[in-house]
Amino acid sequence: MSALLSGGHRLTLLWAILLLLTLSAALLSPPQRPVIAAAILTLSMLKAALVVDHFMQLRQAPGWLRLLLQAYCPSIALAAWLLLYA
């Protein structure tokens, strides 16, 4: 299984996951209820975390930098939630 996810195959799989998350968010929009908005924000947060780790190659970055950018994803989602529903 690890041979299947090496190199370009892993990036192709991650791209497919990002595409599925984007399509899922598009199918849920426009948000009619706060629960749907929370689901869309969660999907967006997961996408951002995948991009930070794999496509920005911060998996090998210093721990503080990776943690800073990983914390940025949920903080932006929380800010969007508060702007919409507070």
A tleap script that builds the chain and sets N, CA, C and O, in Angstrom:
source leaprc.protein.ff14SB
mol = sequence {
  NMET SER ALA LEU LEU SER GLY GLY HIE ARG
  LEU THR LEU LEU TRP ALA ILE LEU LEU LEU
  LEU THR LEU SER ALA ALA LEU LEU SER PRO
  PRO GLN ARG PRO VAL ILE ALA ALA ALA ILE
  LEU THR LEU SER MET LEU LYS ALA ALA LEU
  VAL VAL ASP HIE PHE MET GLN LEU ARG GLN
  ALA PRO GLY TRP LEU ARG LEU LEU LEU GLN
  ALA TYR CYS PRO SER ILE ALA LEU ALA ALA
  TRP LEU LEU LEU TYR CALA
}
set mol.1.N position { 0.812 -1.196 0.000 }
set mol.1.CA position { 0.000 0.000 0.000 }
set mol.1.C position { 0.852 1.255 0.000 }
set mol.1.O position { 0.493 2.243 -0.642 }
set mol.2.N position { 1.983 1.238 0.712 }
set mol.2.CA position { 2.828 2.423 0.750 }
set mol.2.C position { 3.456 2.695 -0.613 }
set mol.2.O position { 3.737 3.848 -0.941 }
set mol.3.N position { 3.682 1.641 -1.418 }
set mol.3.CA position { 4.218 1.848 -2.756 }
set mol.3.C position { 3.196 2.548 -3.642 }
set mol.3.O position { 3.570 3.306 -4.537 }
set mol.4.N position { 1.918 2.305 -3.404 }
set mol.4.CA position { 0.860 2.939 -4.177 }
set mol.4.C position { 0.795 4.429 -3.887 }
set mol.4.O position { 0.450 5.211 -4.773 }
set mol.5.N position { 1.116 4.836 -2.675 }
set mol.5.CA position { 1.009 6.235 -2.277 }
set mol.5.C position { 2.345 6.956 -2.276 }
set mol.5.O position { 2.541 7.900 -1.509 }
set mol.6.N position { 3.251 6.529 -3.114 }
set mol.6.CA position { 4.547 7.204 -3.147 }
set mol.6.C position { 4.593 8.185 -4.309 }
set mol.6.O position { 3.977 7.974 -5.354 }
set mol.7.N position { 5.330 9.247 -4.099 }
set mol.7.CA position { 5.576 10.210 -5.163 }
set mol.7.C position { 4.326 10.862 -5.718 }
set mol.7.O position { 3.508 11.417 -4.985 }
set mol.8.N position { 4.199 10.779 -7.034 }
set mol.8.CA position { 3.100 11.415 -7.728 }
set mol.8.C position { 1.747 10.826 -7.400 }
set mol.8.O position { 0.739 11.531 -7.459 }
set mol.9.N position { 1.698 9.546 -7.054 }
set mol.9.CA position { 0.419 8.918 -6.711 }
set mol.9.C position { -0.187 9.552 -5.460 }
set mol.9.O position { -1.400 9.743 -5.379 }
set mol.10.N position { 0.644 9.869 -4.509 }
set mol.10.CA position { 0.162 10.480 -3.275 }
set mol.10.C position { -0.414 11.872 -3.554 }
set mol.10.O position { -1.462 12.233 -3.020 }
set mol.11.N position { 0.274 12.643 -4.389 }
set mol.11.CA position { -0.226 13.969 -4.734 }
set mol.11.C position { -1.520 13.885 -5.536 }
set mol.11.O position { -2.416 14.712 -5.365 }
set mol.12.N position { -1.617 12.892 -6.407 }
set mol.12.CA position { -2.852 12.706 -7.173 }
set mol.12.C position { -4.002 12.346 -6.247 }
set mol.12.O position { -5.113 12.848 -6.420 }
set mol.13.N position { -3.755 11.490 -5.273 }
set mol.13.CA position { -4.791 11.125 -4.312 }
set mol.13.C position { -5.205 12.335 -3.480 }
set mol.13.O position { -6.395 12.544 -3.246 }
set mol.14.N position { -4.241 13.129 -3.034 }
set mol.14.CA position { -4.564 14.339 -2.264 }
set mol.14.C position { -5.343 15.337 -3.103 }
set mol.14.O position { -6.263 15.983 -2.601 }
set mol.15.N position { -4.987 15.471 -4.375 }
set mol.15.CA position { -5.720 16.365 -5.256 }
set mol.15.C position { -7.161 15.889 -5.402 }
set mol.15.O position { -8.086 16.702 -5.388 }
set mol.16.N position { -7.359 14.578 -5.542 }
set mol.16.CA position { -8.711 14.024 -5.650 }
set mol.16.C position { -9.515 14.265 -4.370 }
set mol.16.O position { -10.709 14.560 -4.436 }
set mol.17.N position { -8.874 14.142 -3.218 }
set mol.17.CA position { -9.550 14.407 -1.943 }
set mol.17.C position { -9.950 15.875 -1.867 }
set mol.17.O position { -11.063 16.193 -1.448 }
set mol.18.N position { -9.048 16.774 -2.271 }
set mol.18.CA position { -9.375 18.206 -2.273 }
set mol.18.C position { -10.534 18.496 -3.219 }
set mol.18.O position { -11.402 19.313 -2.910 }
set mol.19.N position { -10.549 17.841 -4.349 }
set mol.19.CA position { -11.633 18.024 -5.302 }
set mol.19.C position { -12.958 17.546 -4.727 }
set mol.19.O position { -13.979 18.215 -4.886 }
set mol.20.N position { -12.952 16.401 -4.064 }
set mol.20.CA position { -14.178 15.888 -3.445 }
set mol.20.C position { -14.673 16.802 -2.323 }
set mol.20.O position { -15.876 17.022 -2.182 }
set mol.21.N position { -13.751 17.330 -1.531 }
set mol.21.CA position { -14.144 18.263 -0.479 }
set mol.21.C position { -14.745 19.543 -1.064 }
set mol.21.O position { -15.707 20.086 -0.522 }
set mol.22.N position { -14.171 20.021 -2.176 }
set mol.22.CA position { -14.705 21.210 -2.832 }
set mol.22.C position { -16.097 20.946 -3.386 }
set mol.22.O position { -16.995 21.772 -3.221 }
set mol.23.N position { -16.285 19.812 -4.037 }
set mol.23.CA position { -17.598 19.466 -4.572 }
set mol.23.C position { -18.627 19.290 -3.459 }
set mol.23.O position { -19.783 19.686 -3.608 }
set mol.24.N position { -18.207 18.700 -2.352 }
set mol.24.CA position { -19.120 18.536 -1.213 }
set mol.24.C position { -19.569 19.886 -0.667 }
set mol.24.O position { -20.746 20.078 -0.360 }
set mol.25.N position { -18.642 20.806 -0.551 }
set mol.25.CA position { -18.992 22.142 -0.061 }
set mol.25.C position { -19.910 22.853 -1.051 }
set mol.25.O position { -20.835 23.560 -0.650 }
set mol.26.N position { -19.655 22.664 -2.341 }
set mol.26.CA position { -20.501 23.304 -3.346 }
set mol.26.C position { -21.919 22.739 -3.314 }
set mol.26.O position { -22.885 23.479 -3.503 }
set mol.27.N position { -22.049 21.444 -3.078 }
set mol.27.CA position { -23.375 20.828 -3.007 }
set mol.27.C position { -24.145 21.299 -1.777 }
set mol.27.O position { -25.374 21.354 -1.798 }
set mol.28.N position { -23.439 21.635 -0.720 }
set mol.28.CA position { -24.100 22.095 0.503 }
set mol.28.C position { -24.478 23.572 0.462 }
set mol.28.O position { -25.269 24.028 1.288 }
set mol.29.N position { -23.929 24.319 -0.478 }
set mol.29.CA position { -24.193 25.753 -0.483 }
set mol.29.C position { -25.407 26.069 -1.352 }
set mol.29.O position { -25.718 25.280 -2.244 }
set mol.30.N position { -26.083 27.141 -1.147 }
set mol.30.CA position { -25.878 28.142 -0.110 }
set mol.30.C position { -26.413 27.646 1.232 }
set mol.30.O position { -27.432 26.958 1.287 }
set mol.31.N position { -25.727 27.997 2.295 }
set mol.31.CA position { -26.139 27.490 3.608 }
set mol.31.C position { -27.466 28.103 4.064 }
set mol.31.O position { -27.584 29.321 4.200 }
set mol.32.N position { -28.437 27.262 4.291 }
set mol.32.CA position { -29.742 27.724 4.763 }
set mol.32.C position { -29.812 27.722 6.288 }
set mol.32.O position { -30.574 28.481 6.888 }
set mol.33.N position { -29.013 26.867 6.896 }
set mol.33.CA position { -29.024 26.760 8.358 }
set mol.33.C position { -27.592 26.839 8.871 }
set mol.33.O position { -26.649 26.561 8.129 }
set mol.34.N position { -27.426 27.216 10.130 }
set mol.34.CA position { -26.072 27.297 10.703 }
set mol.34.C position { -25.327 25.961 10.674 }
set mol.34.O position { -24.100 25.948 10.574 }
set mol.35.N position { -26.040 24.849 10.759 }
set mol.35.CA position { -25.378 23.537 10.736 }
set mol.35.C position { -24.721 23.298 9.383 }
set mol.35.O position { -23.617 22.760 9.311 }
set mol.36.N position { -25.397 23.696 8.316 }
set mol.36.CA position { -24.822 23.533 6.976 }
set mol.36.C position { -23.621 24.459 6.802 }
set mol.36.O position { -22.615 24.071 6.208 }
set mol.37.N position { -23.726 25.675 7.318 }
set mol.37.CA position { -22.591 26.596 7.249 }
set mol.37.C position { -21.391 26.033 8.020 }
set mol.37.O position { -20.248 26.162 7.582 }
set mol.38.N position { -21.661 25.415 9.157 }
set mol.38.CA position { -20.574 24.809 9.932 }
set mol.38.C position { -19.926 23.671 9.146 }
set mol.38.O position { -18.707 23.503 9.183 }
set mol.39.N position { -20.737 22.895 8.438 }
set mol.39.CA position { -20.184 21.797 7.626 }
set mol.39.C position { -19.313 22.342 6.502 }
set mol.39.O position { -18.242 21.801 6.226 }
set mol.40.N position { -19.766 23.409 5.854 }
set mol.40.CA position { -18.977 24.009 4.774 }
set mol.40.C position { -17.666 24.586 5.314 }
set mol.40.O position { -16.616 24.420 4.693 }
set mol.41.N position { -17.722 25.257 6.455 }
set mol.41.CA position { -16.500 25.805 7.056 }
set mol.41.C position { -15.545 24.695 7.484 }
set mol.41.O position { -14.329 24.840 7.361 }
set mol.42.N position { -16.088 23.594 7.983 }
set mol.42.CA position { -15.244 22.462 8.371 }
set mol.42.C position { -14.559 21.854 7.160 }
set mol.42.O position { -13.368 21.545 7.213 }
set mol.43.N position { -15.298 21.679 6.062 }
set mol.43.CA position { -14.690 21.157 4.835 }
set mol.43.C position { -13.593 22.096 4.335 }
set mol.43.O position { -12.535 21.644 3.899 }
set mol.44.N position { -13.845 23.385 4.400 }
set mol.44.CA position { -12.838 24.355 3.968 }
set mol.44.C position { -11.599 24.315 4.857 }
set mol.44.O position { -10.474 24.455 4.376 }
set mol.45.N position { -11.813 24.124 6.147 }
set mol.45.CA position { -10.699 24.039 7.081 }
set mol.45.C position { -9.857 22.794 6.790 }
set mol.45.O position { -8.628 22.853 6.828 }
set mol.46.N position { -10.511 21.676 6.503 }
set mol.46.CA position { -9.775 20.451 6.160 }
set mol.46.C position { -8.978 20.637 4.877 }
set mol.46.O position { -7.834 20.190 4.786 }
set mol.47.N position { -9.564 21.282 3.900 }
set mol.47.CA position { -8.854 21.546 2.649 }
set mol.47.C position { -7.624 22.405 2.901 }
set mol.47.O position { -6.549 22.121 2.372 }
set mol.48.N position { -7.772 23.447 3.699 }
set mol.48.CA position { -6.643 24.326 3.989 }
set mol.48.C position { -5.526 23.574 4.713 }
set mol.48.O position { -4.346 23.785 4.437 }
set mol.49.N position { -5.908 22.701 5.635 }
set mol.49.CA position { -4.893 21.923 6.361 }
set mol.49.C position { -4.148 20.979 5.422 }
set mol.49.O position { -2.936 20.809 5.556 }
set mol.50.N position { -4.850 20.366 4.477 }
set mol.50.CA position { -4.193 19.490 3.505 }
set mol.50.C position { -3.247 20.279 2.605 }
set mol.50.O position { -2.145 19.818 2.308 }
set mol.51.N position { -3.662 21.441 2.179 }
set mol.51.CA position { -2.804 22.267 1.324 }
set mol.51.C position { -1.555 22.706 2.077 }
set mol.51.O position { -0.452 22.670 1.531 }
set mol.52.N position { -1.725 23.118 3.322 }
set mol.52.CA position { -0.583 23.549 4.132 }
set mol.52.C position { 0.414 22.408 4.304 }
set mol.52.O position { 1.617 22.611 4.143 }
set mol.53.N position { -0.065 21.230 4.624 }
set mol.53.CA position { 0.835 20.110 4.887 }
set mol.53.C position { 1.495 19.558 3.635 }
set mol.53.O position { 2.694 19.280 3.641 }
set mol.54.N position { 0.741 19.397 2.577 }
set mol.54.CA position { 1.267 18.645 1.443 }
set mol.54.C position { 1.720 19.516 0.274 }
set mol.54.O position { 2.797 19.279 -0.274 }
set mol.55.N position { 0.945 20.502 -0.118 }
set mol.55.CA position { 1.298 21.270 -1.292 }
set mol.55.C position { 2.222 22.435 -0.971 }
set mol.55.O position { 2.982 22.871 -1.837 }
set mol.56.N position { 2.174 22.948 0.249 }
set mol.56.CA position { 3.124 23.977 0.660 }
set mol.56.C position { 4.361 23.332 1.289 }
set mol.56.O position { 5.305 24.028 1.665 }
set mol.57.N position { 4.352 22.029 1.399 }
set mol.57.CA position { 5.460 21.217 1.917 }
set mol.57.C position { 5.896 21.645 3.308 }
set mol.57.O position { 7.090 21.681 3.605 }
set mol.58.N position { 4.932 21.968 4.160 }
set mol.58.CA position { 5.268 22.349 5.529 }
set mol.58.C position { 5.298 21.149 6.463 }
set mol.58.O position { 5.467 21.305 7.672 }
set mol.59.N position { 5.138 19.969 5.916 }
set mol.59.CA position { 5.248 18.763 6.734 }
set mol.59.C position { 6.672 18.620 7.297 }
set mol.59.O position { 6.868 18.103 8.397 }
set mol.60.N position { 7.659 19.088 6.518 }
set mol.60.CA position { 9.053 19.011 6.961 }
set mol.60.C position { 9.540 20.329 7.552 }
set mol.60.O position { 10.713 20.442 7.906 }
set mol.61.N position { 8.678 21.313 7.665 }
set mol.61.CA position { 9.064 22.627 8.197 }
set mol.61.C position { 9.261 22.551 9.706 }
set mol.61.O position { 8.857 21.575 10.339 }
set mol.62.N position { 9.878 23.575 10.280 }
set mol.62.CA position { 9.994 23.617 11.747 }
set mol.62.C position { 8.610 23.545 12.391 }
set mol.62.O position { 7.629 24.051 11.847 }
set mol.63.N position { 8.553 22.915 13.543 }
set mol.63.CA position { 7.286 22.670 14.223 }
set mol.63.C position { 6.476 23.920 14.502 }
set mol.63.O position { 5.252 23.911 14.371 }
set mol.64.N position { 7.152 25.002 14.889 }
set mol.64.CA position { 6.424 26.228 15.215 }
set mol.64.C position { 5.738 26.829 13.994 }
set mol.64.O position { 4.642 27.378 14.102 }
set mol.65.N position { 6.386 26.726 12.825 }
set mol.65.CA position { 5.808 27.285 11.607 }
set mol.65.C position { 4.601 26.468 11.150 }
set mol.65.O position { 3.569 27.017 10.765 }
set mol.66.N position { 4.754 25.158 11.200 }
set mol.66.CA position { 3.644 24.281 10.822 }
set mol.66.C position { 2.463 24.474 11.776 }
set mol.66.O position { 1.314 24.538 11.340 }
set mol.67.N position { 2.746 24.566 13.061 }
set mol.67.CA position { 1.689 24.769 14.052 }
set mol.67.C position { 0.992 26.122 13.847 }
set mol.67.O position { -0.228 26.218 13.981 }
set mol.68.N position { 1.759 27.152 13.526 }
set mol.68.CA position { 1.184 28.466 13.286 }
set mol.68.C position { 0.210 28.445 12.114 }
set mol.68.O position { -0.891 28.987 12.209 }
set mol.69.N position { 0.610 27.824 11.016 }
set mol.69.CA position { -0.270 27.779 9.855 }
set mol.69.C position { -1.434 26.817 10.053 }
set mol.69.O position { -2.521 27.053 9.525 }
set mol.70.N position { -1.228 25.733 10.806 }
set mol.70.CA position { -2.338 24.823 11.096 }
set mol.70.C position { -3.349 25.481 12.031 }
set mol.70.O position { -4.543 25.196 11.940 }
set mol.71.N position { -2.902 26.341 12.914 }
set mol.71.CA position { -3.816 27.058 13.805 }
set mol.71.C position { -4.542 28.175 13.056 }
set mol.71.O position { -5.635 28.579 13.453 }
set mol.72.N position { -3.951 28.665 11.995 }
set mol.72.CA position { -4.567 29.718 11.195 }
set mol.72.C position { -5.859 29.221 10.539 }
set mol.72.O position { -6.829 29.971 10.431 }
set mol.73.N position { -5.872 27.967 10.104 }
set mol.73.CA position { -7.043 27.408 9.405 }
set mol.73.C position { -8.298 27.437 10.274 }
set mol.73.O position { -9.303 28.000 9.840 }
set mol.74.N position { -8.296 26.862 11.477 }
set mol.74.CA position { -9.522 26.932 12.281 }
set mol.74.C position { -9.838 28.336 12.781 }
set mol.74.O position { -11.004 28.653 13.014 }
set mol.75.N position { -8.824 29.186 12.951 }
set mol.75.CA position { -9.122 30.543 13.421 }
set mol.75.C position { -9.858 31.340 12.354 }
set mol.75.O position { -10.738 32.134 12.687 }
set mol.76.N position { -9.528 31.152 11.098 }
set mol.76.CA position { -10.249 31.817 10.019 }
set mol.76.C position { -11.668 31.275 9.912 }
set mol.76.O position { -12.607 32.043 9.703 }
set mol.77.N position { -11.838 29.956 10.052 }
set mol.77.CA position { -13.177 29.366 10.028 }
set mol.77.C position { -14.025 29.892 11.183 }
set mol.77.O position { -15.206 30.187 11.004 }
set mol.78.N position { -13.429 30.010 12.357 }
set mol.78.CA position { -14.156 30.550 13.515 }
set mol.78.C position { -14.532 32.014 13.299 }
set mol.78.O position { -15.636 32.435 13.646 }
set mol.79.N position { -13.621 32.779 12.732 }
set mol.79.CA position { -13.915 34.182 12.454 }
set mol.79.C position { -15.062 34.305 11.449 }
set mol.79.O position { -15.941 35.151 11.614 }
set mol.80.N position { -15.059 33.472 10.417 }
set mol.80.CA position { -16.147 33.500 9.445 }
set mol.80.C position { -17.464 33.118 10.099 }
set mol.80.O position { -18.496 33.730 9.823 }
set mol.81.N position { -17.436 32.111 10.964 }
set mol.81.CA position { -18.652 31.690 11.678 }
set mol.81.C position { -19.204 32.838 12.531 }
set mol.81.O position { -20.404 33.111 12.523 }
set mol.82.N position { -18.318 33.494 13.255 }
set mol.82.CA position { -18.745 34.593 14.117 }
set mol.82.C position { -19.297 35.761 13.317 }
set mol.82.O position { -20.258 36.407 13.736 }
set mol.83.N position { -18.695 36.032 12.172 }
set mol.83.CA position { -19.200 37.119 11.329 }
set mol.83.C position { -20.580 36.788 10.760 }
set mol.83.O position { -21.413 37.676 10.580 }
set mol.84.N position { -20.812 35.520 10.481 }
set mol.84.CA position { -22.094 35.121 9.893 }
set mol.84.C position { -23.214 34.994 10.925 }
set mol.84.O position { -24.356 35.368 10.657 }
set mol.85.N position { -22.887 34.469 12.096 }
set mol.85.CA position { -23.946 34.063 13.030 }
set mol.85.C position { -23.875 34.700 14.417 }
set mol.85.O position { -24.666 34.336 15.288 }
set mol.86.N position { -22.970 35.621 14.650 }
set mol.86.CA position { -22.905 36.235 15.987 }
set mol.86.C position { -23.707 37.516 16.033 }
set mol.86.O position { -23.768 38.169 17.075 }
savepdb mol mol.pdb
quit
